[in-house]
């Protein structure tokens, strides 16, 4: 495995093996309704980390050689991915931001308001992002593209970090490309 391949959930690479591991974990979770319900109800990342399913996902990634350390930051991201993935009832055919910006079936406004989207884009804390995305998934009927969601969370970083592949940029572009915004 090259150094780049050691990092799970790269943006724009939905065929990366780490997404296959996540999908297999998500499918196993479907068979364990109690554990899935526990993760769905988990209001904090600490609660998610207390779940055997979280540990299972973490071990699966580590056993395949992915760079998931014991440092708090990556564990929080894995916990957010696990907790939010458990909420997904069905896959979506479009990315999270595109679905947020797509107009509601009965109107001409985005499914997710610009204000709520800006709150997500301004968020630096993974715990807060987890809470905001839990609410977003509820609005989107708990349907999301698992690979898009995992890549967004794994690659999230504070706004101070200037990175060329910042997921916030992609979220903003996708949202505003789909949203019928009035000038």
Secondary structure as GFF3:
##gff-version 3
##sequence-region A 1 183
A	DSSP	three_ten_helix	4	6	.	.	.	ID=ss1
A	DSSP	alpha_helix	17	31	.	.	.	ID=ss2
A	DSSP	alpha_helix	33	41	.	.	.	ID=ss3
A	DSSP	alpha_helix	45	49	.	.	.	ID=ss4
A	DSSP	alpha_helix	52	63	.	.	.	ID=ss5
A	DSSP	alpha_helix	72	87	.	.	.	ID=ss6
A	DSSP	beta_strand	90	91	.	.	.	ID=ss7
A	DSSP	alpha_helix	96	101	.	.	.	ID=ss8
A	DSSP	alpha_helix	114	122	.	.	.	ID=ss9
A	DSSP	alpha_helix	126	139	.	.	.	ID=ss10
A	DSSP	beta_strand	143	144	.	.	.	ID=ss11
A	DSSP	alpha_helix	146	154	.	.	.	ID=ss12
A	DSSP	alpha_helix	167	178	.	.	.	ID=ss13
###
